[in-house]
């Protein structure tokens, strides 16, 4: 099967252990980039294992890894609760933070992308989101780190704007899962700002400080709010799935706007391209993790609806690029042909370092 990854790339291993900004890779990975990678052929494992393809590796198929039926923890149907639910008491009797159940599931299928519900951290490899959007020196440190990893990976220096684009994709890919995974698994949308998040540049860990969230009317969010506990957060209810999807787009846009503003001078792209990059990161993150959870098709369907192209009855998805980019097989074509399963909305420009690393779903290829 021809594949090309558009997930965050792993970094070359340190002397003692594999390292990365985020995204697991138990073994050294082939040359790839954050937003895109070259084409390769790899089998799709039947279940996540310590040697399964990682986000960002060329071995991570365009069709994410899925679990065989009957294995792992069942994934709730839309509107159902994951365990523990926001406001539900854990084993210690303390109400769980909003999204904690979804973040636990993420750690189960992608162990290296660990999310801790904790205050933001800084120093010793941690970069707080507030620093990233307000301190140019912190952002330049992240870009310099990506440049060093790119040189080690490709044997050729990345252009500064390309290194910045990879750094943006890494951060947005991971941070967007803090929103999309609770929505996908629990039908709750955390309301977060960059000041609530930090990322450990090399190990893949994230911290998030949960607070307010949005859920469906009549569901557990209202009960969580009634507990009066700080960990439960303040809940706001909306009447239906359409309204909840709109809340998700708004929450993501509110979080990513200052991030894109901070990265823009380094990436040297205009707002339209930056939001295309953000759309790719959001879609590719949930698509990949949804596949690991055995829910690839539902992830595709819900992402397609979330970013439906403009048209009669379609939601307003601005500032994101309309359309999730998933493709359908051409009439009469065989399954798993060389046609990419998703056409990206943005180009990472990694071909400037290595032409073979160009993604099969790159819009430059789609335009011929």
N, C-alpha and C positions, 0 to 999 in steps of 0.2 A: 504494500500500500504506500503510495506516495504521501508524504506528510511534510508539513512545515510548521514549526512552532511560532506562535506570536505571543508567547508568554515570557515572563521575566527570565533572563538568562542566569545560569549559575556562574559563579566566579571560579577561577582556577583554585585548586585546593592549596591551603596553607601547608606548612611542613607537617602539621599534626592532624589536621582534619579538613574536610571540604568546607569552603567558606562561600558566602554569598550575601547579597543585600537582602534578598528574601526569595523564597522558593527552594524546595529541597533538591538535593542531588547527592545521593549517597556515594556516587562514584564520579570521577572526573568526567566532564561532559564534552561532547564535540563542540567545535566553534559555533557559537550562536550569538545573537544580540538580544537585548531586552525586548523591543517591539517585534522583531522578526528574526527568522533564521533561514538557513538554506534548506534545500529539499533533501530528503533522505528517505530511506525505506526502512521501516521497523515494524516488528510484530506488535500487536496490542495485547498486553498482559491481561489475564483474566481477573486479576484482583490486585489492589495496591500491595506492594511488598517492599522491603528495604531496597530492592534494586529496581523498582518500577521507574519508568520514565518520569522525570521531574518537570515542573513548569519551567519553560525556558530552554529545555534541552531539545536538540533536534530529534531525539528519540521519543519525545512526548508527541504523540500523534495528534493530527488535527482533530481526530475523533478521540476525546479524552478517555482515559482508562476507566473501565467500569467494573463493578463487582458482579459476580455471578449471582443469579437469583437465590435468595435464601441465605445469603451471607451478610455479615455486618449488621448494623442497627437499622431497622426499617426507617425510611425517610417519610415524614408526614406528608399527607396529601395537602394541596393548597388549603389554607385556613386551619389546618390542624396544628397542634402544639408539639414542639420538640421538648424533650426533657433535659434539664429542668426548664420550666417556663419562667419568664420574667415574673418576679413576685412570688414564685413558688419556693417553699422552704427547702434548702438543701439538707445534707446529712447532718450538718451542724445546727440546723434550725434557723439559719440566717437566710432571708430571702435572696434568691439569686439575682444578679444584675441583669438588666435587659440585654438580650442577645447572648448571654453566657452559654446557653445550650447550643446555639449555632456555632459559637467559637470553639466549644468543646468538640463538636463534630469535625470542624476544620482540622483541629489538632490530631484527631484520630486518623483521618485519611491523608493528611499532609503533615506529618509530625514536625518537620522543620519549620513550618509556618505556625508558630505558637502565638496565641493571643492571650495576654494576661489582662484581666480587668484591674487596672491599677493606675495611679497618677502617672503623667508623662515623666520620662527620664531623660537625662542629658549627660554627656560625657562618657568616656570609656566605650566609645563606639556607638552610643545612642545619640540619635538626633531627634529632638522634639519638633513636632509639627509647627509649633509657634516660632521656633528658631528658624525653621526652613523658610517660612513665609515672611519673616521680618528681618532676618540677619543675612545679608548677602555673603558674609564670610562662611556661614554654615552651609549655605547652598553651594558655594564654590568648593568647599571641602568635599561635599558629596560628588560633585562633577569631577573633581580631581581623582577621587577614588575610582569612579567609572572609567576615567581615562587610563589609569594604571592597569585596571583589569582588562580593558580593551587591548592595550599594548601586549599584555601577557597572552591574551587569547588569540590575537590575530598576527602578532609579530610585526605590527605596524600601528603607528599612532593613530588614534581616532581624531577626527576633526573635533574641536571643542564643542560645536553645536550638536554633533552626533552623540558625544559622550553625555551632554546635558539631556538630550532627548531620551537616551537609555535610562538615565537616572530618574527622569520624570515618569517614564513608563513603569519602572520598578515600584516607585512610591505609590503611584495611582493604582496600579494593579492590586497591590496588597491592601491599601486603604479602602478601596471601593468594596472589598469583600466584607469590611466591617459593617457596611450598609446592606449589600445585596444578599448576603447569606442569611441574616436574620429574617429578611423579607421572604426569601425563598423557602426557608425551613419553618419559620414560626409566624409568618405574616405580621411582622413588626418592623418598623423602620426607626432605627436609632437616629437621634438628632445630635450630630456631632460637629465640632469645629476642629480645625487643625490643632488648636490648643489642647484638645482632648486626646491626642494621639502621639506616640513616639515609635520610632523604628530603630532596631539595632542593625546597623548597616551590614554586618558580615554574617550574623547567625540566622537572620530571618525572623527573629522575635518581634512582636508588636505589643505595645501596651495601649489600652483604650480606657478612658474614664467614662463609663456609661452614665447617662443622665436621663433626660426626657426622651420619649419615643412616641410613635404613633401606631395604633393598632385598629383592628376592625371593631365597630360598635357592637357591644354585647359580648365581646370576647374578654379574655383574662386581663388585657391591659387596664381596664377600669378597676378590676379587683386589685391589681398590683398597685395602682395609685392609691387605693383606699387603705392600703396597709400603713401608709404614712412613713415608710422607711426610706432612708436616703438611697439605699442600694436599688430600690424598686424604681426610682425615678418618677417623673411626672408623666402621666399618660394622657394622650389626646386621642379620641376615637373618631374614625371616619366611617361613612355608611357602607361602603362597598369596595370591591377589589379595584375598580377603576380609580377611585379616589385615593386608595392606598398606593397604587402605582404612581400617581401624580405626586404624592408626598415623597416617594422614593426619588423620583427625578429631581424634585426641588431640593431634597436633602443632599443628594450627590452634587448638584450644581452649586449649592451654597458652600459645601466643603471644598470643592475643587477650584472655585473661582479665585481665591487668593493664592492657591498653589500654582495655577497656571500664570497668574500675574507675576509671581516671583520668578518662575522659570523662564518667562518670555525673553528677557534680555540675553539669557544664556543659550536658549534653544534657537532664538532668532527666527521665530515663526509668528505669523499673524494669528489673531483670535480664531479664525475659522479652522486653521490647521491644528491649533492647539486643542480645540474642542473635538476635532476628529481623533486626535491622539487619545484624548480622555475617553471618548466613546469606545475605541478599541480596547483600552485597558479594562473598562468596566465589563464589556461583553466577554472578553477572553478570560478574565478571572473567574466569573461565575460559570461560564461554559466548561472550563477545565475542572473546577471543583465539583460541579454538578455531575460530570462524568465519573469522577472518583466515587461519588455517592451512589452511583447506579441510576442517576436521574438525568442523563444527557439529553434525551429527547424533550423532557419537560423543561429543562433549562433553555434549550433552543427555542421552544415555543413561547416561553414566558419572556425571554429577552427580545424575541421578534415582536411581541405585542408591546413590550415596554418602550421600544424605540421604533415603532411602526412608522413607515414613510408617510409623509404628508399625503392626505387624500380625504375624501368624504368619510367622516366618522373616525378618522385617525387622531390619536392624541397629539397634543402640542409638545414635542420633545425638545424644543430649543432650550438651551444652547447646544445640546448634543446633536451630532450628525444623524439625520433621519435614516432609519434602516439599520438593523443589527448586522447585516452583511452576509447572512447565511445563504448558501447557494443550493440549488436543487439540481439533480442530475439531468443532463441534457437528454432529450427524447431519444430512446434507443441505445443510450450509453450503458456500459456495464458498471456494476457497483465498484466503488473504490478505484475509479480511474484517476488520471493525473489532475483532473479538475479540482481545485481547492474547495474545501467544504465551507470556507468563509473568505470573502474578499474584504480586505482591510480598508478602512476609511483613510488611513494615513500611511506614509512611508517613513521608515526609520533612518533611511540614508546609509545603512550599514554597508551597502554595496560600494561606498566610497573607500572602505577599508578592505573589503573582500567581496568581489562580485559574486562568488559562489554562495555567499551567505544570504542572497536576496530571497525573500519569502515567496512561495508560490502564490500566496494571496495578496501580494503587493499590488497596490493600485497602478503602479508604473507598468507592470506586466499586463494588467487588465486593459490598460489603454493601448497596449501594443507598443 
